[in-house]
Amino acid sequence: MIHTLLEVGRDFSNWIKDQFDEGKHYFEVTADELRRQSIEGVFPPRTSMGILITQAGYFLIIKSFQDHLAWDVYRRVVDEYFANV
């Protein structure tokens, strides 16, 4: 259910930090944390810092996507939300 990982630049990471709440929508991790958590393969070698998006953050990001996967995810979110109302 995860979209293809894209290499994003500083503008996107600044946008994430401006729009999202750290600890709720994303986590910023250092190179040491990447090595300790065994998630080095997700980022290019010698990455000094990375941003990990939570499921809630992912749902916020895909609202702008228009592909089939984004629509499938939103349908599931809407179905789940309204099933519990």
Secondary structure, DSSP 8 states (H G I E B T S, - for coil): ---------HHHHHHHHHHS-BTTTEEEEEHHHHHHTT-GGGS-TT-SEEEEE-HHHHHHHGGG--SHHHHHHHHHHHHHHHHT-
